[in-house]
């Protein structure tokens, strides 16, 4: 079930700008999962990361300090 929800959210985000706008203010991975759940896309952070191979590491620095940015 989680896999289907992750795939559906990913596809819906690609084609629905209103849905993308709802996620623009999300600033942490846990908030992302919470907002997704409120919208009917139920999965855990671990499931999202596993299925999308997307991992976010938090850094204590300015963007200009990150190599390549």
FIKOLLUM-185794 format. One line per 5 residues: number of its first residue (from 1); their letters; for each residue x, z, y of N, C-alpha, C. Coordinates in Angstrom, 1 decimal, m for minus. Example, Ala and Ser with C-alpha at 12.3 -4.5 7.8 and 13.67 -1.06 7.14 Angstrom:
<pts>
1 = as = 13.2 7.8 m5.7 12.3 7.8 m4.5 13.2 7.8 m3.3; 12.8 7.1 m2.2 13.7 7.1 m1.1 12.9 7.9 0.0 .
</pts>
This chain:
<pts>
1 = xxxxx = 0.8 0.0 m1.2 0.0 0.0 0.0 0.9 0.0 1.3; 1.9 0.8 1.3 2.8 0.9 2.5 3.4 m0.5 2.7; 3.8 m1.1 1.7 4.5 m2.5 1.9 3.5 m3.4 2.5; 2.3 m3.4 2.1 1.3 m4.3 2.7 1.0 m4.0 4.2; 1.0 m2.7 4.5 0.8 m2.3 5.9 2.0 m2.7 6.8 .
6 = xxxxx = 3.2 m2.5 6.3 4.4 m2.9 7.0 4.4 m4.4 7.3; 4.1 m5.2 6.3 4.1 m6.6 6.4 3.0 m7.0 7.4; 1.8 m6.4 7.3 0.7 m6.8 8.2 1.1 m6.4 9.7; 1.6 m5.2 9.9 2.0 m4.9 11.2 3.1 m5.8 11.8; 4.1 m6.1 11.0 5.1 m7.1 11.4 4.5 m8.4 11.8 .
11 = xxxxx = 3.6 m8.9 11.0 3.0 m10.2 11.3 2.1 m10.1 12.5; 1.3 m9.0 12.6 0.4 m8.8 13.8 1.2 m8.7 15.1; 2.3 m8.0 15.0 3.1 m7.9 16.2 3.7 m9.2 16.7; 4.0 m10.1 15.8 4.5 m11.4 16.2 3.5 m12.3 16.9; 2.2 m12.1 16.5 1.2 m13.0 17.1 0.3 m12.3 18.1 .
16 = xxxxx = 0.4 m11.0 18.3 m0.6 m10.4 19.2 0.2 m9.6 20.3; 0.2 m10.2 21.5 0.9 m9.6 22.6 0.3 m8.2 23.1; m1.1 m8.1 22.9 m1.7 m6.8 23.3 m1.2 m5.7 22.3; m1.0 m6.0 21.1 m0.5 m5.0 20.1 0.9 m4.7 20.4; 1.7 m5.7 20.8 3.1 m5.5 21.2 3.2 m4.6 22.4 .
21 = xxxxx = 2.3 m4.7 23.3 2.3 m3.9 24.5 2.0 m2.4 24.2; 1.2 m2.2 23.2 1.0 m0.8 22.8 2.2 m0.1 22.2; 3.2 m0.9 21.8 4.4 m0.3 21.2 5.5 m0.3 22.2; 5.4 m0.9 23.4 6.5 m1.0 24.3 7.0 0.4 24.8; 6.1 1.3 25.0 6.5 2.7 25.5 6.9 3.6 24.4 .
26 = xxxxx = 6.9 3.2 23.2 7.4 4.0 22.1 8.9 4.1 22.1; 9.4 5.4 22.2 10.8 5.6 22.4 11.6 6.2 21.2; 10.9 6.5 20.1 11.5 7.0 18.9 10.9 6.4 17.7; 11.7 6.3 16.6 11.1 5.8 15.4 9.9 6.6 14.9; 9.9 7.9 15.0 8.8 8.7 14.6 7.5 8.4 15.4 .
31 = xxxxx = 7.7 8.2 16.7 6.5 7.8 17.5 6.0 6.5 17.1; 6.9 5.6 16.7 6.5 4.2 16.3 5.6 4.3 15.1; 6.0 5.2 14.1 5.2 5.4 12.9 3.9 6.0 13.2; 3.9 7.0 14.2 2.6 7.7 14.5 1.7 6.7 15.2; 2.2 5.9 16.1 1.3 4.9 16.8 0.7 3.9 15.8 .
36 = xxxxx = 1.6 3.4 14.9 1.2 2.5 13.8 0.0 3.1 13.0; 0.2 4.4 12.6 m0.8 5.1 11.8 m2.1 5.2 12.6; m2.1 5.5 13.9 m3.3 5.6 14.7 m4.0 4.2 14.7; m3.3 3.1 14.6 m3.9 1.8 14.6 m4.2 1.3 13.2; m4.1 2.1 12.2 m4.5 1.8 10.9 m3.4 1.2 10.0 .
41 = xxxxx = m2.1 1.2 10.4 m1.0 0.8 9.6 m0.3 2.0 9.1; m0.6 2.4 7.9 m0.1 3.7 7.4 1.1 3.5 6.5; 2.2 4.1 6.9 3.5 4.1 6.2 4.3 5.2 6.8; 5.4 5.6 6.1 6.3 6.6 6.6 7.5 5.9 7.2; 8.2 6.7 8.0 9.4 6.1 8.6 10.4 5.6 7.5 .
46 = xxxxx = 10.5 6.3 6.4 11.4 5.9 5.4 10.9 4.6 4.8; 9.6 4.5 4.6 9.1 3.2 4.0 9.4 2.1 4.9; 9.1 2.3 6.3 9.4 1.2 7.2 10.8 0.8 7.2; 11.7 1.8 7.2 13.2 1.5 7.2 13.6 0.7 5.9; 13.1 1.2 4.8 13.4 0.6 3.5 12.9 m0.9 3.4 .
51 = xxxxx = 11.7 m1.1 3.9 11.1 m2.4 3.7 11.6 m3.4 4.8; 12.0 m2.9 5.9 12.5 m3.8 7.0 14.0 m3.8 7.1; 14.7 m2.9 6.4 16.1 m2.7 6.5 16.5 m2.4 8.0; 15.6 m1.8 8.7 15.7 m1.5 10.1 16.0 0.0 10.3; 17.2 0.3 10.8 17.6 1.7 11.0 18.0 1.9 12.5 .
56 = xxxxx = 17.6 2.9 13.1 18.0 3.2 14.5 18.8 4.5 14.5; 20.0 4.3 15.1 20.8 5.5 15.3 20.8 5.9 16.8; 20.6 7.2 17.0 20.6 7.6 18.4 22.0 7.9 18.9; 22.3 7.4 20.0 23.6 7.6 20.6 23.5 8.4 21.9; 24.4 9.3 22.2 24.4 10.0 23.5 25.4 9.3 24.4 .
61 = xxxxx = 24.9 8.2 25.0 25.8 7.5 25.9 24.9 6.5 26.8; 25.5 6.0 27.8 24.8 5.0 28.6 24.9 3.6 27.8; 23.9 2.8 28.1 23.9 1.4 27.5 25.2 0.7 27.7; 25.7 0.9 28.9 27.0 0.1 29.3 28.2 0.6 28.4; 28.0 1.8 27.8 29.1 2.3 27.0 29.1 1.8 25.5 .
66 = xxxx = 28.0 1.1 25.2 27.9 0.6 23.8 28.6 m0.7 23.7; 29.5 m0.9 22.9 30.3 m2.1 22.8 29.3 m3.3 22.6; 29.6 m4.4 23.4 28.8 m5.6 23.3 27.6 m5.6 24.2; 27.3 m4.5 24.9 26.2 m4.6 25.8 26.7 m4.5 27.3 .
</pts>
